[in-house]
Amino acid sequence: MAVKAKKGCKTCGKTVRDHGHLCAPLKAKDQTCDWCGSLIMDARHMCDTKLKKLSYICNSCGRLALAPQYLCQPRKIKKA
């Protein structure tokens, strides 16, 4: 099994896989959101259902994500 090459993010320098991460997302081709079913026009797509499930914030740039692997310096969001 071939190992996918890792690349460095041009924005934060973090090593990322082929799917990219939120600093420099790759263009999605005809993908729909798993949460709302809409066509994803932007890799940073955020719908209401997804927004309620956000769990991580990037300590570097402030972006939000559902999982830590999509952020440069992820930190778990403390829920009240």
N, C-alpha and C positions, 0 to 999 in steps of 0.2 A: 504494500500500500504506500503510495507516494505521500509525502508530507507537504502540506501547502506552505509556500514560502511566506515568511513574515515580512512586513513592510514597516517602515517608520513613518509616523504621522508628520506631515509637514508643519502642522500647527504646534503640537505639544511635544513631538519627538518620541512619544510612546510607541512601542512595537504593537502593530495591529495585524489582524488576518485579512483575507481578501474582502470580507464583508464591510470593512471600514469601521468607523465609530463616529460619534456625533461631532467631533472636532472637524472632520473632513469626510462627511458621508458620501457614499457612492450613489449614483443615480439608480433608482429602482425602475425596472422595465415592466410595465403592466402588472404591478403587484397591488393587491388590495389589503386593506387594514384588517388584521385578525380580530380587532375589537369592534369596529363599526361597519366594515364591509365597503368603505369608500375606496376609490382608486387613489393610491398614494402618489401625489404630485411632488412631494418634498420628503426627504428622508427624516426630517424633523417633525413629521405629521403628529399632531396631538389632538385626539378626539376626547369628548367628555368622559367616556367610560375608561379610557386609558389614563386620563389625567387623575382619576380617583385612585388608581392602582400604583402611581409613581412611588418608588421607594428609595431612590438614590439621587444625590446631588453631587456635581463635580466641584471639588474644592478649588479647582483652578479657574474654570470658566463659568460656573454657575448653572450649567445645563442640567436638565432633569432626565432620568431614565428609569426603566423598569428593572434593569439588571446592571450590576457594576461593570461588566465587561464593555459596556458602551461608553464609558466615561474615562477621562485621563486620570483623575484622582478622586475616585468615588468615595462617598461617605453616606452611610445609612441615614435616612431622614427619620427623626424621632416623631412618632405620631402622638398627638395629645389624647 
